[in-house]
Amino acid sequence: MEIKFQSVKEAADAWVEATLQEKRAEAVKEAAKSVLMAYFDEHPGEAQYDGRIALTSVTQVRLDNEKVKRELGAELFRFQRSISYRSLALITK
């Protein structure tokens, strides 16, 4: 899908609208998620709902940053790096 804009104003208007739609969609998803998770808690044998939503399980390994800092102490800086990036933010009035 390729989208082209005729002007910076048109692009800005589209970006603001899309950002607001994303925020609303995230709020809707979070509200619906709690209801769906309650359903799956009440029906432990179920792995999907309505053929459209599947309950998944993910295990992640995370570093305990405080323990790492204590263990490495002054050597920590050798393993750190900075990442710079630019992004856009919606200014709310």
Secondary structure as GFF3:
##gff-version 3
##sequence-region A 1 93
A	DSSP	alpha_helix	8	42	.	.	.	ID=ss1
A	DSSP	beta_strand	48	49	.	.	.	ID=ss2
A	DSSP	beta_strand	53	54	.	.	.	ID=ss3
A	DSSP	alpha_helix	65	72	.	.	.	ID=ss4
A	DSSP	three_ten_helix	73	79	.	.	.	ID=ss5
###
